[in-house]
Amino acid sequence: MKFLKDMLGERINLIYSIKLKFPMIIQDTSNLKVVDVVDVICDNCNLQFTRTLKNIKISRPKWEGKDICRSCSFPLSAHKKPQCNKEYWTDVDIKDRHGKAIKSSDVYYESIKNRPTIFGKDNPMFGKSHSPETIEKMSLSRTGKIGESATAWKGGKMSITRLVKGFQNRNGWYRRIYERDGFKCIYCGSKKKIEAHHIKPVKNIIDEYIDNFNNNDDLYRFLISLPIIVDSGLNNGITLCRECHKKEHTNFGSHNPIVNENKN
C-alpha cells in the first residue's frame, strides 16, 4: 500500500508541476454560485471530471491545493481510511464495536438533528438536470447489477412477511383499506403519509403457524389462504398517518412488531 501511495504521489507532483501553467478549472467561474457544477482536470490522472465549486473549496486543502477525482482519491487515502476497504468489515468484532460506538455516541445523534436540509432549493441539483453524457454513465454503471451482481444481494431471500404483504398488495387489500377510510388517518384526519396498519401484525400471524411447516413455500401457500390474510371484510386493517402509526407499536419499524396497548 505504501509503494502504491508513493508511486501515485510522485505522479501527482509530476503532473501538477506541468499543469501549473494551466487552470485546473477549465471554464469561467466569475458568475457562478458555490453550488454550481464546473469541469475540472484531475491532477493525478489528468482526466476531466465535474465538481461543485463548494466541493472544490473543501477538497483542495486536503490535497495541498490540488484537484483529485474520486477514482484517484481512494488509493491515495486508503492507508488513512482502512474502513473504506471491504475486507476491513469482514471482521465481526470490528463491526460489533463500530455499531456499539455509534449507538452510544451523543455526538452522532446531535449531528443528525443539526445537519442542514438538502431538500427543495437547498439541493444543489434543484432546477437542474444531468447531462445526457452523465445519464449514460449512470446507466452503464448499473447495467448488469441484478441478481447476484447487485450490491444489495442477500442470497435471493425475501422474508415471509414481505411475501404475504406483497400478496395483500396485489390483491388490493391496501387500496381498499384507504378507500374505505377516505384516504385519511382515522385518528387525526391527516391525509399525509398514510399507511395501512394491521391490527393483528402479519408477523404475529406467521409465528402462530411457522413451526408446522418444513419449508417457506408451503407456509406461504397456507398463509395466503387464511381468512385473516385475505381479509375480504377489511377487519384487520385501518388507515393511519405515520405519526399515529408509530403510537400503535412500542417498537415501530421492528421486524417483530409489538402492539402498544397503552397508547395515548
Buried (B, 14 or more C-beta within 10 A) or exposed (E): EEEEBEEBEEBBEEBBEEBEEEEBBEEEEEEBEEBEBBEBBBBBBEEEBBBBBEBBEEBBEEBEEBBBBEEBBEBBBBEEEEEEEEEEEEEEEEEEEBEEEEEEEEEEEEEEEEEEEEEEEEEBEEEEEEEEEEEEEEEEEEEEEEEEEEEEEEEEEEEBBEBBBEBBEEBEBBEBBBEEBEEBBBBEEBEEEBBBBBEBBBBEBBEEEEEEBEEBEEBBEEBBEEEEBBBEEBEBBBBBBEEBBBBBBBEEEEEEBBBBEEEE
